[in-house]
Amino acid sequence: MPSIMWFRETDIRMHDNTALSASCDQSQSVIGIFFITPETWAVHNIAPCRIQLMLRGLQLLEKNLASRNIPLFIYKILSYKEIPNIILDLANTFHVQHVFANKQYEINELQRDQLVCSLLSSHEKKLHCLDDQSILKPNQLKTGKGEYYTVFTPYKKAWVKHVLDNPIISLPVPEKKQTFETNNYQHPNLIKEISSTEIEQFNSAVDPDLWPAGEKHALKMLDTFLDENINKYKSTRDYPILDKTSKLSAYLATGMLSARVCFLQAKSANDNKIIDGNTEVDCWISELIWRDFYKQILISFPRVCKDRAFKQETDKLVWHNNNEHFEAWKNGQTGFPLVDAAMRQLKKTGWMHNRLRMLTAMFLSKFLWLDWRKGEAYFMQHLIDGDFASNNGGWQWSASTGTDAAPYFRIFNPTTQSERFDSDGAFIKKYCPELASLDKKTIHNPYVYAPEKAKKLDYPKPIIDYKSTRAYAIEQFKAL
Ligand SMILES: Cc1cc2nc3c(=O)[nH]c(=O)nc-3n(C[C@H](O)[C@H](O)[C@H](O)COP(=O)(O)OP(=O)(O)OC[C@H]3O[C@@H](n4cnc5c(N)ncnc54)[C@H](O)[C@@H]3O)c2cc1C
């Protein structure tokens, strides 16, 4: 009797895949399944470029699985609602008793799994949902009081201790399974292959060549990063033009790369240390721990999944509703060059540098005083690495509504940030070519440093006054 391995939007790989390994251990033969759910993806703001990356990854996964005699059935349906009956029907057809999947921790996904689980149980079949997305299970660590951590530093300390006491391992790609006859299986929603038309239906302006798909590519990128850049990570990571961060986030978000494998390889490049090794490498490992941290926030404070602030008192803030400001921010037309360059980078490439994510998120929430949830949704709609936990965590950090967030009075000054992290304006020039003629001082704030020259450019005046909007934001937080 085969078992079913239900691949999700977050585990498109064969290496170190917890549920895939478990299903291969359970049965001599395995059937893979995946659901394309355009309606649900739209409601969840999944970016078209991320969907395209996933589908391109699935094309490769299908071939890799075939080399292990594991067929992959891909169904195209509208939403999650249709999933329970399809799985039951497939399980009945092939006399399957065990269905395996890696957990997804967001609320709708948990509800979907609950429905599948109940339906299968009522037919004496079982859905096994396993932890796989993060290095440690999100519910692994608790404080001395038995509570989940809400501050990163003590979380990281407990994380490191736990990993030293319980070493992390990764799982190999499964061996070949037994073949079995699936040719007669038919279902109206089954698609024969993921064609380019199928992929292009999800309309994206991002060039797919920027993001080659598949685990082979992701593992190669990890290798290259470890060989070439990790030893300078801490010193270079804040300068967007250098482009020296790993850019692995898209592969981690779609699960083409395992976070455990990243951790284990970084650790071995760090003289087998997690902390107190090479500070440059320690710093990268710490970012992987931030990723785990936000996943544990998601499971322990599910209100963040319901459009609510982590710091509940900040739900009382009354945000402005200026659509012109929101449009200017989205289109990189705020008159603050580094903010604009960053927003254009996002639209063009599907990715934005971490420092610029913090800057643009603070700009939206603190200077434009627009609800951070609007920005959070816009990021998800455009990020190739869109990941609910990290995106929500990053937005709430920037808006000072989140766990371990930036204090409300610590607001990045867009001009100072620009002078510090893009000192010669090279990043600005890359995405805002209309500013290319400006010298390296003027480019950071053209209308203040050279108003006459600025007026002649096809570039907007700053849409807000920095000082008064900053003071307004601080007042609002103080009044809480
Ligand atoms: C407002 C905002 C929104 C964000 N949205 C997302 C998102 O949707 N998806 C996402 O993966 N990251 C998000 N981040 C975190 C971070 O910006 C990206 O992970 C990082 O820029 C990805 O680039 P990289 O792969 O080169 O990272 P590297 O610097 O090479 O870091 C390695 C990996 O560590 C993880 N990581 C790094 N920084 C963080 C962080 N601050 N929080 C959590 N994990 C981190 C990522 O998985 C990343 O790939 C967001 C941050 C902010 C401030």
The ligand as a Tripos MOL2 file, in Angstrom:
@<TRIPOS>MOLECULE
LIG
   53    58     1     0     0
SMALL
NO_CHARGES

@<TRIPOS>ATOM
      1 C1          9.5050   44.7930    6.8390 C.3       1 LIG1
      2 C2         10.2330   43.4890    6.6430 C.ar      1 LIG1
      3 C3          9.6350   42.4710    5.9080 C.ar      1 LIG1
      4 C4         10.3110   41.2460    5.7180 C.ar      1 LIG1
      5 N1          9.6780   40.2490    5.0140 N.ar      1 LIG1
      6 C5         10.2980   39.0530    4.8590 C.ar      1 LIG1
      7 C6          9.6620   37.9910    4.1570 C.ar      1 LIG1
      8 O1          8.5190   38.1000    3.7070 O.2       1 LIG1
      9 N2         10.3670   36.8390    3.9920 N.ar      1 LIG1
     10 C7         11.6230   36.6630    4.4910 C.ar      1 LIG1
     11 O2         12.2200   35.5830    4.2960 O.2       1 LIG1
     12 N3         12.2270   37.6370    5.1860 N.ar      1 LIG1
     13 C8         11.6140   38.8260    5.3750 C.ar      1 LIG1
     14 N4         12.2550   39.8250    6.0590 N.ar      1 LIG1
     15 C9         13.5650   39.5480    6.6780 C.3       1 LIG1
     16 C10        14.7830   39.8840    5.8130 C.3       1 LIG1
     17 O3         14.6850   41.1740    5.2990 O.3       1 LIG1
     18 C11        14.9990   38.9020    4.6650 C.3       1 LIG1
     19 O4         14.9530   37.5740    5.1590 O.3       1 LIG1
     20 C12        16.3430   39.0960    3.9930 C.3       1 LIG1
     21 O5         16.4690   40.4070    3.5120 O.3       1 LIG1
     22 C13        16.4840   38.1030    2.8560 C.3       1 LIG1
     23 O6         17.6810   38.2900    2.1570 O.3       1 LIG1
     24 P1         18.8400   37.2080    2.2260 P.3       1 LIG1
     25 O7         18.3100   35.8780    1.9010 O.co2     1 LIG1
     26 O8         19.9560   37.7270    1.3980 O.co2     1 LIG1
     27 O9         19.2070   37.2440    3.7550 O.3       1 LIG1
     28 P2         20.5470   36.9380    4.5570 P.3       1 LIG1
     29 O10        20.9810   38.2320    5.1510 O.co2     1 LIG1
     30 O11        21.5300   36.1950    3.7570 O.co2     1 LIG1
     31 O12        20.0190   36.0360    5.7590 O.3       1 LIG1
     32 C14        19.9130   34.6100    5.6500 C.3       1 LIG1
     33 C15        18.5160   34.1470    5.9290 C.3       1 LIG1
     34 O13        18.1470   34.4360    7.2720 O.3       1 LIG1
     35 C16        16.7620   34.7790    7.3440 C.3       1 LIG1
     36 N5         16.6500   36.1620    7.8080 N.ar      1 LIG1
     37 C17        17.5060   37.1770    7.5910 C.ar      1 LIG1
     38 N6         17.0840   38.2940    8.2180 N.ar      1 LIG1
     39 C18        15.9250   37.9690    8.8160 C.ar      1 LIG1
     40 C19        14.9900   38.6890    9.6170 C.ar      1 LIG1
     41 N7         15.1680   39.9740    9.9380 N.pl3     1 LIG1
     42 N8         13.8810   38.0560   10.0530 N.ar      1 LIG1
     43 C20        13.6660   36.7500    9.7640 C.ar      1 LIG1
     44 N9         14.5270   36.0090    9.0170 N.ar      1 LIG1
     45 C21        15.6300   36.6080    8.5550 C.ar      1 LIG1
     46 C22        16.2080   34.6610    5.9260 C.3       1 LIG1
     47 O14        15.6340   33.3900    5.7690 O.3       1 LIG1
     48 C23        17.4590   34.8230    5.0640 C.3       1 LIG1
     49 O15        17.3510   34.2230    3.8070 O.3       1 LIG1
     50 C24        11.5950   41.0530    6.2750 C.ar      1 LIG1
     51 C25        12.1800   42.0940    7.0100 C.ar      1 LIG1
     52 C26        11.5190   43.2950    7.1890 C.ar      1 LIG1
     53 C27        12.1730   44.3790    7.9780 C.3       1 LIG1
@<TRIPOS>BOND
     1     1     2 1
     2     2     3 ar
     3     2    52 ar
     4     3     4 ar
     5     4     5 ar
     6     4    50 ar
     7     5     6 ar
     8     6     7 ar
     9     6    13 1
    10     7     8 2
    11     7     9 ar
    12     9    10 ar
    13    10    11 2
    14    10    12 ar
    15    12    13 ar
    16    13    14 ar
    17    14    15 1
    18    14    50 ar
    19    15    16 1
    20    16    17 1
    21    16    18 1
    22    18    19 1
    23    18    20 1
    24    20    21 1
    25    20    22 1
    26    22    23 1
    27    23    24 1
    28    24    25 2
    29    24    26 1
    30    24    27 1
    31    27    28 1
    32    28    29 2
    33    28    30 1
    34    28    31 1
    35    31    32 1
    36    32    33 1
    37    33    34 1
    38    33    48 1
    39    34    35 1
    40    35    36 1
    41    35    46 1
    42    36    37 ar
    43    36    45 ar
    44    37    38 ar
    45    38    39 ar
    46    39    40 ar
    47    39    45 ar
    48    40    41 1
    49    40    42 ar
    50    42    43 ar
    51    43    44 ar
    52    44    45 ar
    53    46    47 1
    54    46    48 1
    55    48    49 1
    56    50    51 ar
    57    51    52 ar
    58    52    53 1
@<TRIPOS>SUBSTRUCTURE
     1 LIG1         1 GROUP 0 **** ****
